[in-house]
Amino acid sequence: MKAHFTKIALIAALSAAGATTAFAHTDYSEGGYSEAGSAHWLSHVAESRSQPTANQLAAYGYVASGAAGRVLNVDSGTKYINVARLETVQINVGGKSVTWKFDTFGTAPFPLSKIISGADGVTVYITADPASRGG
Protein backbone atom coordinates (compact mmCIF):
# COMPACT_ATOMS: atom_id res chain seq x y z
CA MET A 1 0.00 0.00 0.00
CA LYS A 2 2.84 2.38 0.90
CA ALA A 3 4.57 1.69 -2.46
CA HIS A 4 1.31 2.35 -4.32
CA PHE A 5 0.85 5.69 -2.53
CA THR A 6 4.46 6.64 -3.31
CA LYS A 7 3.91 5.95 -7.03
CA ILE A 8 0.75 8.06 -7.07
CA ALA A 9 2.52 10.91 -5.25
CA LEU A 10 5.41 10.75 -7.74
CA ILE A 11 3.03 10.82 -10.72
CA ALA A 12 1.16 13.78 -9.25
CA ALA A 13 4.40 15.70 -8.61
CA LEU A 14 5.65 15.08 -12.16
CA SER A 15 2.30 16.13 -13.61
CA ALA A 16 2.33 19.37 -11.64
CA ALA A 17 5.90 20.10 -12.73
CA GLY A 18 4.98 19.50 -16.37
CA ALA A 19 1.96 21.78 -16.14
CA THR A 20 3.94 24.67 -14.68
CA THR A 21 6.73 24.44 -17.27
CA ALA A 22 4.13 24.81 -20.02
CA PHE A 23 3.70 28.42 -18.93
CA ALA A 24 7.45 29.14 -18.86
CA HIS A 25 8.18 29.13 -22.56
CA THR A 26 10.25 30.79 -25.19
CA ASP A 27 8.47 31.98 -28.29
CA TYR A 28 11.08 33.02 -30.81
CA SER A 29 8.44 34.65 -33.00
CA GLU A 30 7.74 37.42 -30.45
CA GLY A 31 10.66 39.64 -31.42
CA GLY A 32 10.04 39.33 -35.14
CA TYR A 33 6.49 40.68 -35.36
CA SER A 34 5.45 37.65 -37.38
CA GLU A 35 1.84 36.57 -37.75
CA ALA A 36 2.42 33.85 -35.14
CA GLY A 37 4.07 36.43 -32.91
CA SER A 38 1.06 38.72 -33.22
CA ALA A 39 -1.30 35.93 -32.22
CA HIS A 40 0.99 34.98 -29.37
CA TRP A 41 1.22 38.61 -28.22
CA LEU A 42 -2.57 38.91 -28.35
CA SER A 43 -2.90 35.87 -26.11
CA HIS A 44 -0.68 37.62 -23.54
CA VAL A 45 -2.79 40.79 -23.77
CA ALA A 46 -5.94 38.72 -23.29
CA GLU A 47 -4.43 37.03 -20.22
CA SER A 48 -3.29 40.28 -18.60
CA ARG A 49 -5.25 41.60 -15.65
CA SER A 50 -5.32 45.17 -16.95
CA GLN A 51 -7.40 46.29 -19.90
CA PRO A 52 -5.57 46.60 -23.25
CA THR A 53 -5.00 50.12 -24.51
CA ALA A 54 -6.87 51.55 -27.48
CA ASN A 55 -3.65 51.35 -29.52
CA GLN A 56 -3.31 47.63 -28.72
CA LEU A 57 -6.85 47.02 -29.93
CA ALA A 58 -6.68 49.19 -33.08
CA ALA A 59 -6.94 46.88 -36.08
CA TYR A 60 -5.54 49.37 -38.62
CA GLY A 61 -3.00 51.19 -36.47
CA TYR A 62 -3.30 54.54 -34.73
CA VAL A 63 -2.50 58.24 -34.85
CA ALA A 64 1.20 58.74 -34.16
CA SER A 65 2.66 61.68 -32.29
CA GLY A 66 6.19 61.30 -33.69
CA ALA A 67 7.66 62.27 -37.01
CA ALA A 68 6.59 60.45 -40.15
CA GLY A 69 9.06 58.50 -42.23
CA ARG A 70 7.45 59.78 -45.44
CA VAL A 71 4.50 61.77 -46.75
CA LEU A 72 1.72 60.38 -48.98
CA ASN A 73 -0.52 62.80 -50.88
CA VAL A 74 -3.82 61.17 -51.81
CA ASP A 75 -5.88 62.78 -54.57
CA SER A 76 -8.79 61.76 -56.81
CA GLY A 77 -6.47 59.67 -59.01
CA THR A 78 -5.05 57.62 -56.13
CA LYS A 79 -6.36 54.05 -56.09
CA TYR A 80 -4.00 52.51 -53.52
CA ILE A 81 -1.12 53.23 -51.17
CA ASN A 82 1.64 50.85 -50.16
CA VAL A 83 3.00 50.90 -46.62
CA ALA A 84 5.05 48.58 -44.44
CA ARG A 85 3.72 47.16 -41.22
CA LEU A 86 4.89 49.34 -38.29
CA GLU A 87 5.69 52.22 -40.66
CA THR A 88 4.70 55.78 -39.66
CA VAL A 89 3.41 57.85 -42.57
CA GLN A 90 1.86 61.31 -42.94
CA ILE A 91 -1.23 61.04 -45.15
CA ASN A 92 -2.70 64.14 -46.80
CA VAL A 93 -6.26 63.83 -48.18
CA GLY A 94 -8.44 66.74 -49.30
CA GLY A 95 -6.88 69.33 -47.00
CA LYS A 96 -6.78 66.94 -44.04
CA SER A 97 -3.57 65.46 -42.69
CA VAL A 98 -2.90 62.62 -40.28
CA THR A 99 0.30 60.97 -39.12
CA TRP A 100 -0.50 57.28 -38.86
CA LYS A 101 1.42 54.28 -37.52
CA PHE A 102 0.40 51.11 -39.36
CA ASP A 103 0.71 48.85 -36.31
CA THR A 104 -1.67 46.26 -37.69
CA PHE A 105 -2.54 42.69 -36.73
CA GLY A 106 -1.55 41.41 -40.15
CA THR A 107 -1.02 42.47 -43.72
CA ALA A 108 -4.55 42.27 -45.15
CA PRO A 109 -5.51 45.21 -47.40
CA PHE A 110 -8.21 47.59 -46.14
CA PRO A 111 -9.95 50.81 -47.28
CA LEU A 112 -8.08 53.99 -46.36
CA SER A 113 -11.48 55.49 -45.47
CA LYS A 114 -11.36 53.31 -42.31
CA ILE A 115 -8.74 55.70 -40.90
CA ILE A 116 -9.32 59.01 -42.69
CA SER A 117 -12.56 60.35 -44.15
CA GLY A 118 -12.57 61.51 -47.75
CA ALA A 119 -10.33 58.67 -48.90
CA ASP A 120 -13.09 56.61 -50.50
CA GLY A 121 -11.94 54.16 -53.18
CA VAL A 122 -8.33 54.03 -51.92
CA THR A 123 -6.98 50.69 -50.70
CA VAL A 124 -4.09 50.33 -48.24
CA TYR A 125 -1.70 47.47 -49.04
CA ILE A 126 0.58 46.47 -46.19
CA THR A 127 3.82 44.55 -46.55
CA ALA A 128 5.61 42.83 -43.71
CA ASP A 129 7.92 44.95 -41.57
CA PRO A 130 11.32 44.82 -43.35
CA ALA A 131 13.14 44.55 -40.02
CA SER A 132 11.30 41.31 -39.18
CA ARG A 133 12.14 39.51 -42.40
CA GLY A 134 14.50 36.63 -41.88
CA GLY A 135 17.32 35.95 -44.21
C-alpha positions in Angstrom: 0.0 0.0 0.0 2.8 2.4 0.9 4.6 1.7 -2.5 1.3 2.3 -4.3 0.9 5.7 -2.5 4.5 6.6 -3.3 3.9 5.9 -7.0 0.7 8.1 -7.1 2.5 10.9 -5.2 5.4 10.7 -7.7 3.0 10.8 -10.7 1.2 13.8 -9.2 4.4 15.7 -8.6 5.7 15.1 -12.2 2.3 16.1 -13.6 2.3 19.4 -11.6 5.9 20.1 -12.7 5.0 19.5 -16.4 2.0 21.8 -16.1 3.9 24.7 -14.7 6.7 24.4 -17.3 4.1 24.8 -20.0 3.7 28.4 -18.9 7.5 29.1 -18.9 8.2 29.1 -22.6 10.3 30.8 -25.2 8.5 32.0 -28.3 11.1 33.0 -30.8 8.4 34.7 -33.0 7.7 37.4 -30.5 10.7 39.6 -31.4 10.0 39.3 -35.1 6.5 40.7 -35.4 5.5 37.7 -37.4 1.8 36.6 -37.8 2.4 33.9 -35.1 4.1 36.4 -32.9 1.1 38.7 -33.2 -1.3 35.9 -32.2 1.0 35.0 -29.4 1.2 38.6 -28.2 -2.6 38.9 -28.4 -2.9 35.9 -26.1 -0.7 37.6 -23.5 -2.8 40.8 -23.8 -5.9 38.7 -23.3 -4.4 37.0 -20.2 -3.3 40.3 -18.6 -5.2 41.6 -15.7 -5.3 45.2 -17.0 -7.4 46.3 -19.9 -5.6 46.6 -23.3 -5.0 50.1 -24.5 -6.9 51.5 -27.5 -3.6 51.3 -29.5 -3.3 47.6 -28.7 -6.9 47.0 -29.9 -6.7 49.2 -33.1 -6.9 46.9 -36.1 -5.5 49.4 -38.6 -3.0 51.2 -36.5 -3.3 54.5 -34.7 -2.5 58.2 -34.8 1.2 58.7 -34.2 2.7 61.7 -32.3 6.2 61.3 -33.7 7.7 62.3 -37.0 6.6 60.4 -40.2 9.1 58.5 -42.2 7.5 59.8 -45.4 4.5 61.8 -46.7 1.7 60.4 -49.0 -0.5 62.8 -50.9 -3.8 61.2 -51.8 -5.9 62.8 -54.6 -8.8 61.8 -56.8 -6.5 59.7 -59.0 -5.1 57.6 -56.1 -6.4 54.0 -56.1 -4.0 52.5 -53.5 -1.1 53.2 -51.2 1.6 50.8 -50.2 3.0 50.9 -46.6 5.1 48.6 -44.4 3.7 47.2 -41.2 4.9 49.3 -38.3 5.7 52.2 -40.7 4.7 55.8 -39.7 3.4 57.9 -42.6 1.9 61.3 -42.9 -1.2 61.0 -45.1 -2.7 64.1 -46.8 -6.3 63.8 -48.2 -8.4 66.7 -49.3 -6.9 69.3 -47.0 -6.8 66.9 -44.0 -3.6 65.5 -42.7 -2.9 62.6 -40.3 0.3 61.0 -39.1 -0.5 57.3 -38.9 1.4 54.3 -37.5 0.4 51.1 -39.4 0.7 48.9 -36.3 -1.7 46.3 -37.7 -2.5 42.7 -36.7 -1.5 41.4 -40.2 -1.0 42.5 -43.7 -4.5 42.3 -45.1 -5.5 45.2 -47.4 -8.2 47.6 -46.1 -9.9 50.8 -47.3 -8.1 54.0 -46.4 -11.5 55.5 -45.5 -11.4 53.3 -42.3 -8.7 55.7 -40.9 -9.3 59.0 -42.7 -12.6 60.3 -44.1 -12.6 61.5 -47.8 -10.3 58.7 -48.9 -13.1 56.6 -50.5 -11.9 54.2 -53.2 -8.3 54.0 -51.9 -7.0 50.7 -50.7 -4.1 50.3 -48.2 -1.7 47.5 -49.0 0.6 46.5 -46.2 3.8 44.6 -46.6 5.6 42.8 -43.7 7.9 44.9 -41.6 11.3 44.8 -43.4 13.1 44.5 -40.0 11.3 41.3 -39.2 12.1 39.5 -42.4 14.5 36.6 -41.9 17.3 36.0 -44.2 
